[in-house]
């Protein structure tokens, strides 16, 4: 996709790396008129599932008649996928105008004090939502929580999805340390919803909520869901809360883990209603049923199967394998993978090697400077399991062409950046809303 020069400038800000903290974001927003203070917001942190929760909750609010902003990351094909109002992406020209505005603000700023890509994009997104006069913003935390740029929001509701081991070089290498960063989004006197967590993480979240005087609602204690049926097209579940029960909810999102995610969404809608928003049960049902989230166990082709999933850490990989086994118990899969070097790729690959469904591997390199060499991944597998077919294809376009020539079932995973590369190669938008899309693969 050809981009405007302003957007190219925005992407160069990645050169400044990740710098946890809120000062630069607050300074930028102040110069933009503090747009993030002009609308109420919901902030969502966690390791896995926060994008699905954000997407579904924003969809419910839109169905309920509210102009709803949605900020997520990363994008698959176009940066603007991250910034949406009622499901519509910011246009390239709108984004370019915001970058021009940003560059004027940075005119007198020393080069080494420029914001990171994520800090700049967060400020741009919050300003765009103010321009569009949104009624409410649903915002996914980029990384961690306590020092993430999104945590400048004065959120009235915070959601913490399942916590796992990811970004340990920034967030810590124990569940307690990571939970402490995630729970940093909790504000004074707000409401907090938490997914089921490992005890060390749950203890931290409960303690943080108590310190802030926030009321906490825990999955499994204050609410839960039970799946009643599932297929390769989606799932049906019932929600059980302290005061409300909703039966026969349908979601096209696949995997048992998504039932937990949608449980958080329903509880959030109930709390937002108690805060004064007019969210009917009908809006909850329709909002969840019409929520699609690309590259989250997305079936691109049925015969043979081609599935693309953004699993990029050990917990995500285990969930992907569980879902594959549950929905397609009699199938074998070849895996096309590309992984970033800062991920726990050894554990990810070990999970797959222990499964009984893997036929072979093809390793490639996502178009990202953090990508690990596919040769390293191939060597690891060959040492672990001799005799298993392993192939290296250096670029995703070449890998897609290779897949086209086979009649095998394929699972493409390892990185959302790889997913984006695959979608680009297929000429697909990163936000297609097709349930089981056919493509030219």
ABEGO torsion letter per residue (X at the ends): XBBBAAAAAAAAAAAAEBBBEAAAAAAAAAAAGGAAAABBBBBBBEABGAAAAAAAAAAAAAAAGBBBBBBBOBBAABAAAABBBGGBBBBAAAAAAAAAAAAAAAAABBAAABBBAAAAAAAAAAAAAAAAGBABBBBBBABEGAABAAAABBBABBBBBBBBBBGAAAAEABAAAAAAAAAAABBBGBBBBBBBBBAAAAAAAAAAAAAAGBBBBBBGAABBBBBABBBAAEBBBBBBBAABBBBGBBBABBEAAAAAAAAAAAAAAAAAAAAGBBBBAAAAAAAAAABBBBGBGBBABAOBBBBBBABABAAAAAAAAAAAAAABAABBBBBBBBBBAABBAAAAAAAAAABAABABBBBBBBBBAABBBAAAAAAAAAAABBGBBBBBBABAAAAAAAAAABABBBBBBGBAAAAAAAAAAAGBBAABABABBBBAX
